[in-house]
Amino acid sequence: MILGVALVRPSPVLVAVRDGAPEWPVSRAAARAAARACVAVDLGDVPTAAVAAVRVGGPCPEALRPRVGSGVATIVRGGHSLTGRVLAPLDTEAVRRFAATCGLSDFAVTATGSPMLADHELAVAAIIAAEVPQARITLSYEFGHPGLREREQATIRNAALGPEAGRIADEAARELPGVPVFFARSGGGLVSAHYFRRYPLACDLGGTASLARGRVALPGVPGEVAAAYGAAIGRPEAQVERIVQARGRAELDRVLQDARDEALTRVVSAGALPGSATIAETTVNPLSYLPDGLYRVRVTAEGTMP
């Protein structure tokens, strides 16, 4: 039996799915006997943590600084162009000073050019981890948006959601001891609890996506039940977005294979059986108004449950 869970107020809605057919209500004993649980939740209204944001790049007007709400932010020298050229050496001392004095443990790191070359973001992460051993660090290159501001806001949002995602995952583990727990993605599919803790932004609208999927499968069923069912019928999915440079078809094929390999690795991390992981979709788009040979690549991988 697969358990679908919609985390809604005033209390969660549970649906048992056997051979594709939903059953509810579900007793606590039956829920704890499930082969796996699939959770649908929207994170739009959950508490968020204060974030320490590090932008690696050049100076900018006050209005264009990182937006962190109650958190703190700094801009340090460094970064790359989208062709991988170093714009300035990374100011490692400024990073170290900020990490040691900001007083926070949730960090968001965004460097110019990181979708092409993530070296400076990785270096910043290593410095932060040395200064703040308990730090939770989100790096912008993992989200793939070419635009600095869009990528930075996604990174800050992911970092801000991290502690609450951890609390939700912990609560699910306590309520369903021994049951593997998965969470619904915003764009469809599921991810493991471990993946949810690290990339909660992927599940920001997981409840909404599950509701839409459930309503298609179960027309006329109450909305909350549809959300739980929609989560239960999902399968592991992961996505990789990258900016790549390729001069010629052979080089493009090579970087595409690298992106596909990363997507396959990610979907296994998201909970798919290793032998079941497959590429579901690959899109390649040239970047306009930039040097030839730059492409935005998006690869989606999916797999089956253990």
N, C-alpha and C positions, 0 to 999 in steps of 0.2 A: 504494500500500500504506500502511495505517495501522499504526503501531507502538504496541502497548500495553506498558507497563512497570510491573511491580509492584516497588517498592523494599522488598525483604524480605531478611532475613538467611538464609544467609551471603552471597548474591549476588542481584542483580536478576533477575527472570524476564521474558523478552521474548516477546511473541506478535505475529506478523504477521497482519493482518486484510485479506483481499482479498474484496470482494463479500460481506462479512458472515461469511466462513468463517475460523476461526483456523488458523494454522500455527505450529508450533514444533518444535525450537529455531530460533532466528534467528541468523544469522551477523552479525558486526560490520559487514561490508561491506553486507549487506542492510539492517541497522538504519539505517545512515547514508544510505541511499538512500530512506528513508521520506518520504512526502508530509508527514506530521506525526507527532509522538509524543505520547501521552497517558499521563501518569504517575499511578499510584495510590500514595499514601503516607499512613500515619498518623503524626502528629506528637507523639503522647503521650509517647514516650520520648526525644525528641531533646533536645540541650542547649538551654538557654534563657539569654537574656541578663539581666543585672541591669537593672532598669527604674527610672527616675525618674518617680514618679507625682505628678501635680498634681491635687488636687481643689479645685474652685471652689465654695464653699458656706459654711455656718456651722460653728461649732465642734461637736465631738462627743466622746463618751467614748472613751477609749483603745481599747476593744475594737471600736469601730466605725470606726477609722481605716483607710485603704487598706492592703490586704495585699499586700506586694511581695517577700516572701522576703528575698533578699540585697540587694535594691534599697533605694531611699530614697523617702520620700514627704513631701509637705507639703499643708497645707490653707490656702487663701488666701480672703480675703473676696470675695464676688461671687455670681453666679448669678441665675437667673430662676425664677419659678413656672411651673407647667405651662400657665398661661394667658398667659405671656410677660411678666409684670410683673417689673421689676427688683427683686430682693431686697436687693441692696447693690451699690455701685459696685465694679468689679473692682480689686483691689489690685495694680496693675501693678508696683509696686516690689518687692513680695514675690515675684512671679513672676520678675522679672529677677534678683533676688538668689539665688533657688534655682537657676535655670538656670545662672548663672555659677559657682556653688560646688559643685554636686552631683557633678561629676566623671564623669557618665555621658552617653551619647549616644542612648539609647533612651528616649523619653518617652511616657507615657500621660496624656492630659488628659481629665478628666471634670468637667463642670459641672452643677449642679442645673438642671433645666429645659431642658437642651440639645436633647432630642428635639423640643421645640417651637421654641426659639430658640437657635441655636448661636453667637451673637455673642461671648460670653465665651470659649468654647473657641477660636474662630478668633483672637481677640486674644491669648490665651495662646500659641498656636502661633506667631504672628508675633514675639512677644517672644523665645521660645525660639530660633527660627531666627536672629534677630539676634545672640543671645548665643552660640549653639552652631551654627555654620554647617553642621557635619556631622551634625546631629541627625536622627534618624528619629522622626517624631511620629505617634502614633495618637490620633485624636479620637473620643470616645465617641458623639457624635451620629450617626456613620456606622453604628452598630450598632442603634440604634433602640429598645432595651429601655426601657420607662418607668421601671423600678425603678433607683434610683441604684446600689445595691450590685451588682446583676446586670450592669448596663452597665459599671460600673467594672472588675469582674473580667474581663469580655470584652476590654476595652480594654487592660488590663495584660497579659493573655495574648497578645493580638495583637502588642503591642510586644515581649514577651519572645521570641516565635517569629521575629521579623523577621530577625535575623542568620543564623540557621540556614536559614530559607527562602531567603535570598539565596545561601547556600553550596550548597544543593541545586540551585537554579536554575542557578547557575554551573557546577556539575559536569555537569548535564544538557546544557548548551550546549557544554561541552568534549567530552563523549562523542559528541554528535550534532551536529557542526558544520553549520550551514546548515539544520538541520531545525527547523521551528517546534514549540515544546514547550508543551503544555498540562498542567494539573494537575486532578485530580478533586476536586470539592467534597464536603463532608460530606453535604449534602442531595441530592446528585445533580448531574449536569451537569459542565461543565469551565470553567476559567478560564485565561487566558493566563499565561505566566511573569511578565510585568510585574505583573499583578493579584495573582498568588500572592505575589510579593515584598512587595506593599503590604498585602494582606489575607490573610496565611497562616491566620488563624483560620477563614476560610471553608473551608479544606481540612484542618482538624485531624483529621477522620476520613475523609479521602478514600479511604484504602485499604479501610476497612470498608465504605463505601458502594459502592465498585467491586466488592468481593467479593460483596456481596448481589446486585447487578445482574447480575454475571457468572454466578452460580450459577443464577439464574432462566433466563438465556439458554442456558447450557451445563450442564444437570444431569448430574452424574456425572463432570465434569472436575475434576482436582486443584485444590484451593482456590487455590493461588498462580497458576495459569494463569487461573482464573476472574477473579481480581482484575485482572490485566493486560487481559483481554478486556473486562471491565466498564468499565474506563477508556477503552478504544479505541472503544467504541460510544456514548460520551457526546457531548453537544453543548454549546456555550457557554450558560451560565446565570448570571444575577445576580439579586440580591434587594435591595429597598429597604424598610426599616421606618421609619416616622415616627409621631410623635404630632402630630396636626393639630387645629386648632380651626376649626369651621365653624358659622355660624349660618344654617341653612337649606340647602335642597337645592342651590341654585345655587352657593353658596360651597363646599359639599362637593364638587360636581362639579369645581370649579376646582382645589381642592387635590389631588384625586385625579388630575387630568390632570397636575399638576406632578410627582406621585410617579411616574406612568407614564413621563413624559418622562425623569425621572432614571434609572429602571430601564432604559429603552431605551439611554440613554447608557452606563450601567454595563455592559450586556451587550456592547456594541461594544468597550468597554475590556477586557472579559474575552475578546475574541477573535472575536466574531461578525462576519460581513459586515454592514456598515451597512444595506444594503437588506433584510437577512433578519430583522432584530430584530423580535420581536412580543411582546405581553403574553400570558403563559401563565396567570396567575392574579392576581386582586385580592381581598383580604379586608379588610373594614372592620368594626371592632368598637368600640362605645361603651365608654368607660372608666367603670367603676363607681365609685361613691363620690367622684366628682369633678364639677365644674360641668358642666352640660349643654353639648353642642357639642364635647366632646373625644373624639377617636377614635384608635384605633391602626390604622394602615394598613400592610398588607404587600403589596408588588407583586413578582411574579416575571416576569422577561423571559427569553426564550431566542432563539437564532438558529442559523444554520448556519455551518459552517466555511468559511474562504476556499478 
